Amino acid sequence: MFIQVIQGKVSDVDGLRRCMDRWTEELQPGAVGYLGTTWGLCDDGTCIALARFESADAARRNSERPEQSAWWAETERCFDGPVTFMDCSEVTQWMGGGSDQAGFVQIMEGHTRDAGRMRELETQASDRLHEVRPEILGGTLATYGSDGFVEAVYFSSEAEARAHEKMEIPDDLRSLFEEENQLMREVTYFDLHEPMLVSPRR
């Protein structure tokens, strides 16, 4: 799997929603290798989108379509200032990956000194995490550049996520979480209170 992360401050929310809806209706059928998108708006007006493809080649072919270029020229005008793109070629899904049933998605963006170990810890924690935090539906961990990472965690609802944050964590999970935290730095959190979850149309 390949994930492209798109991020920027939005100046025209309604316009952006129209553009995203039009992409789903008109452009998605021709996007070969497209697996889905998670996107939404944060409280500070930041839009962040995670577009999933089967491979980097599939994402590149989509970007090269003339209709995609025309769509992006229109969509870009909905942003205030530059829009950043991060291409993540190493993607790990844990607990089955994301879920279109999620009512809340939290995205973490930062740097890590050992992406491989982060993936191992996510895999090790998955089974026990589902027992302790049933409101977590799954997640993805994607890496870019030499040390960048973007992790998306899908929750059944924000209320349940906040309530379970206060729970005591069992010792076996705590040790894994503590090690993972030590691997991360300069982490920024993006809360999607109303996530838009798009899957390929069949």
C-alpha positions in Angstrom: 0.0 0.0 0.0 1.0 3.6 -0.6 -0.4 6.7 1.1 -0.2 10.3 0.0 -0.8 12.8 2.7 -2.2 16.2 1.6 -2.3 19.1 4.2 -3.1 22.8 4.2 -5.2 25.6 5.7 -8.6 25.9 4.2 -10.2 29.3 3.2 -13.3 27.9 1.4 -14.7 25.0 3.3 -17.9 24.7 1.2 -15.9 24.9 -2.0 -13.5 22.2 -0.8 -16.4 19.9 0.1 -17.9 20.4 -3.3 -14.6 19.5 -4.9 -14.1 16.4 -2.8 -17.6 15.3 -3.6 -17.1 15.8 -7.3 -13.9 13.8 -7.2 -15.7 10.9 -5.6 -18.5 11.1 -8.2 -16.6 11.9 -11.4 -12.9 11.1 -11.1 -12.8 8.1 -8.7 -14.1 5.6 -11.2 -11.0 6.2 -13.4 -8.5 6.1 -10.6 -7.0 2.6 -11.1 -5.5 1.2 -7.9 -7.3 3.7 -5.6 -8.1 2.2 -2.2 -9.8 5.0 -0.3 -9.4 8.3 1.4 -9.7 9.6 5.0 -10.0 13.3 5.2 -11.4 16.0 7.4 -11.0 19.5 8.9 -9.4 20.3 12.3 -10.5 23.0 14.7 -7.8 25.4 13.4 -9.0 25.1 9.8 -6.3 22.6 8.7 -7.4 20.0 6.2 -5.6 16.7 6.2 -6.3 13.9 3.8 -4.8 10.4 3.5 -5.3 9.0 0.0 -4.5 5.3 -0.2 -3.4 3.5 -3.4 -2.2 0.0 -4.2 1.2 1.4 -5.1 3.2 4.5 -5.7 2.9 3.8 -9.5 -0.9 3.8 -9.1 -0.8 7.1 -7.3 1.5 8.6 -9.9 -0.8 7.4 -12.8 -3.7 9.1 -11.1 -1.8 12.3 -10.7 -0.9 12.3 -14.3 -4.5 12.1 -15.6 -5.5 15.4 -17.3 -8.8 15.4 -15.4 -7.0 15.0 -12.1 -4.8 18.0 -12.9 -7.8 20.1 -13.8 -9.6 19.1 -10.6 -6.6 19.9 -8.5 -6.3 23.4 -10.1 -9.8 24.1 -8.9 -9.4 22.4 -5.5 -6.2 24.2 -4.7 -8.0 27.6 -4.7 -9.9 26.4 -1.6 -6.7 26.6 0.4 -5.1 29.6 2.0 -1.4 29.4 1.2 0.7 26.4 0.2 -0.5 22.8 0.4 2.0 20.1 1.4 2.2 16.6 0.0 3.9 13.6 1.7 4.4 10.4 -0.2 4.5 7.4 2.2 5.7 4.2 0.5 6.0 2.1 3.6 2.5 1.5 5.1 1.6 -0.9 8.0 -2.0 -1.6 8.8 -2.8 -2.8 12.4 -6.1 -4.2 13.6 -7.2 -4.5 10.0 -6.4 -0.9 9.1 -8.9 1.9 9.0 -12.6 1.6 9.1 -15.4 3.5 7.3 -17.5 3.0 10.5 -15.3 5.4 12.4 -16.9 8.4 14.0 -13.6 10.0 15.0 -10.1 9.8 13.6 -6.9 11.1 15.2 -3.8 11.6 13.0 -0.3 11.9 14.4 2.5 13.4 12.4 6.1 13.5 13.5 9.5 11.9 13.3 10.9 8.7 14.6 14.4 7.3 15.1 13.3 3.8 14.3 10.3 3.3 12.0 10.9 -0.5 11.8 10.6 -0.8 15.6 7.5 1.3 15.6 5.9 -1.1 13.2 6.9 -4.1 15.3 5.4 -2.5 18.4 2.1 -1.7 16.7 1.8 -5.3 15.6 2.6 -6.7 19.0 0.1 -4.4 20.7 -2.8 -5.0 18.3 -4.5 -8.0 19.9 -4.3 -6.8 23.5 -5.2 -3.2 22.4 -8.5 -4.4 21.0 -9.4 -6.1 24.3 -8.5 -3.0 26.4 -9.7 -0.3 24.0 -12.7 -1.8 22.0 -13.5 1.6 20.6 -10.3 1.5 18.5 -11.3 0.1 15.2 -7.8 0.0 13.6 -5.1 2.2 12.2 -2.3 2.7 9.7 1.3 3.7 10.2 2.9 5.3 7.1 6.5 6.6 6.8 8.1 9.1 4.5 11.6 10.5 3.9 14.4 9.5 6.3 12.4 9.7 9.5 8.9 11.0 9.0 5.7 9.2 10.0 2.0 9.7 9.8 -0.2 7.5 11.9 -4.1 7.4 11.7 -6.2 5.8 14.5 -9.8 5.1 13.8 -12.3 5.2 16.8 -16.0 4.3 17.0 -16.7 7.7 18.5 -14.8 10.7 20.0 -16.8 10.4 23.3 -15.7 6.8 23.7 -12.1 7.6 22.8 -11.9 10.4 25.4 -13.5 8.2 28.1 -11.0 5.4 27.5 -8.0 7.7 27.5 -8.5 7.9 31.3 -8.4 4.2 31.8 -5.5 2.4 33.5 -3.4 0.6 30.9 -2.2 -2.9 31.7 1.5 -3.3 32.4 2.2 -5.4 29.2 0.7 -2.7 27.0 2.2 0.2 29.0 5.7 -1.0 28.3 5.0 -1.2 24.6 3.4 2.3 24.6 6.3 3.8 26.6 8.9 2.3 24.2 6.9 3.7 21.2 6.7 7.2 22.7 10.5 7.1 23.2 10.9 6.5 19.5 8.8 9.5 18.5 9.6 13.2 18.5 8.1 16.5 17.2 4.6 14.9 17.1 1.6 17.0 16.0 -2.0 15.8 16.6 -4.8 16.3 14.1 -8.3 15.5 15.4 -10.9 14.9 12.8 -14.2 15.3 14.7 -16.2 14.6 11.5 -14.1 12.4 9.4 -15.0 11.9 5.7 -14.3 8.3 4.8 -14.3 7.3 1.1 -14.0 3.8 -0.3 -13.7 2.8 -3.9 -17.0 2.6 -5.8 -17.7 -0.9 -7.1 
